[in-house]
Amino acid sequence: MSSFDFTTAPDRSASDSIKWRRYAGRDILPMWVADMDFAAPPPVLDALRRRIDHGVFGYADPWPSVLEAVVEGIARDHDWHIHPDWLVWLPGVVTGFNLAARAVGRPGSGVFTATPVYPPFLHAPAHSERRLVSVPLLRQQDRWEWDWPATEAAVADDVSLFMLCNPHNPVGRVFQRDELTRIAALAERHDLIICSDEIHCGLVLDPNTPHIPIASLDETVARRTITLMAPSKTWNIPALYCAFAIIPDHGLRNRYKRAMAGIVPHVNVLGLTATEAAYRDGDPWRQALLTTLRANARKTIDAIQALPGVRTTPVEATYLAWIDCAGLLQERGLDGPCAFFEAAGVGLSDGRDFGQPGFVRLNFGCPPARLEEALRRIRHAVMETG
Ligand SMILES: Cc1ncc(COP(=O)(O)O)c(C=O)c1O
């Protein structure tokens, strides 16, 4: 029995929330930006209160017990035994992969990623005068898979960095050992650095599908990998801006740190405080959250699969469902799906931004009753004869 309440959530409608402010004053349920509507775990809130009561907010560096909590949490949850020296603290994961693009290769060299993908992946290469090289993932029956021949051909085109998103936003896959081993082999053959964004690794819904950090495969892979993690998605504290890169190779870590010099600030002390509490004491809350998210995922998939003109795939991780609206668009003669769903009272993310027009992303990180209302509105709009 869980003592945490995920059936209600604080009112965010008049708050600082980006997700809620877009639709302020309108009857549109915001299911877009990837944060959840739940309050942070009680141990995190208690730690923040204690730190605020101290009253002094001078410059801070990560202290030994933060390092210990992160190192032990990653060993406990992912069976990956990292050394504290490998950690590079960052104010965000987006900062982290933009730094990877800057640190690896030279102006003009290629940065590979598979689409659809979290939009800042698509913009990172240009921010560092690199070239985006992308290949679509393929939907095979009910599962998104790698197009291995196309990926192999693409990375041969003067690519120096392979940007991996695992677990994957937005398709919800948790890539398995055989897939990760193939990516690692490809990186070895083409001498690529891998930047693996694993921000969603605490949100694996399927108990039979473990998250495997690609750098944990073996030491050779670890030497060419920059892994990015953060407590922000799992424990719902993204606005505390605390993340870290794990870079086992000394030379690569130094290159990465040089790319940060003078522009990347220290992590703020409240972010570090929350991180320590989340990794050390946040697991009971996380387990209870996963029970809620599993049920929400099931409801979302069942509701969407029952409708004509839209389809989705099982969500192995994240609180995001990736929905193909091609049939609906064709039937209704619509340009894009977002305005259609907004008119029905549901605000979704547009697949176009992820490199896959005609899709939408639905965020089900909210109390079940709110999700049910959103799904009811979607059903009503789709079933209405056009
Ligand atoms: C795959 C992925 N990476 C990074 C981020 C954002 O990371 P941060 O807020 O730490 O920059 C998100 C947020 O949705 C995400 O889904």
Ligand as a Chemical Component Dictionary entry (heavy atoms), coordinates in Angstrom:
data_LIG
# 
_chem_comp.id                   LIG 
_chem_comp.type                 NON-POLYMER 
_chem_comp.pdbx_formal_charge   0 
_chem_comp.three_letter_code    LIG 
# 
loop_
_chem_comp_atom.comp_id 
_chem_comp_atom.atom_id 
_chem_comp_atom.alt_atom_id 
_chem_comp_atom.type_symbol 
_chem_comp_atom.charge 
_chem_comp_atom.model_Cartn_x 
_chem_comp_atom.model_Cartn_y 
_chem_comp_atom.model_Cartn_z 
_chem_comp_atom.pdbx_ordinal 
LIG C1 C1 C 0 15.385 13.436 -23.509 1  
LIG C2 C2 C 0 15.397 14.717 -22.725 2  
LIG N1 N1 N 0 16.565 15.320 -22.461 3  
LIG C3 C3 C 0 16.621 16.470 -21.768 4  
LIG C4 C4 C 0 15.482 17.075 -21.290 5  
LIG C5 C5 C 0 15.560 18.366 -20.529 6  
LIG O1 O1 O 0 16.638 18.359 -19.682 7  
LIG P1 P1 P 0 17.038 19.654 -18.814 8  
LIG O2 O2 O 0 15.765 20.311 -18.377 9  
LIG O3 O3 O 0 17.824 19.076 -17.700 10 
LIG O4 O4 O 0 17.865 20.516 -19.704 11 
LIG C6 C6 C 0 14.239 16.494 -21.558 12 
LIG C7 C7 C 0 12.997 17.150 -21.114 13 
LIG O5 O5 O 0 11.926 16.864 -21.565 14 
LIG C8 C8 C 0 14.204 15.269 -22.271 15 
LIG O6 O6 O 0 13.047 14.648 -22.517 16 
# 
loop_
_chem_comp_bond.comp_id 
_chem_comp_bond.atom_id_1 
_chem_comp_bond.atom_id_2 
_chem_comp_bond.value_order 
_chem_comp_bond.pdbx_ordinal 
LIG C1 C2 SING 1  
LIG C2 N1 SING 2  
LIG C2 C8 DOUB 3  
LIG N1 C3 DOUB 4  
LIG C3 C4 SING 5  
LIG C4 C5 SING 6  
LIG C4 C6 DOUB 7  
LIG C5 O1 SING 8  
LIG O1 P1 SING 9  
LIG P1 O2 DOUB 10 
LIG P1 O3 SING 11 
LIG P1 O4 SING 12 
LIG C6 C7 SING 13 
LIG C6 C8 SING 14 
LIG C7 O5 DOUB 15 
LIG C8 O6 SING 16 
# 
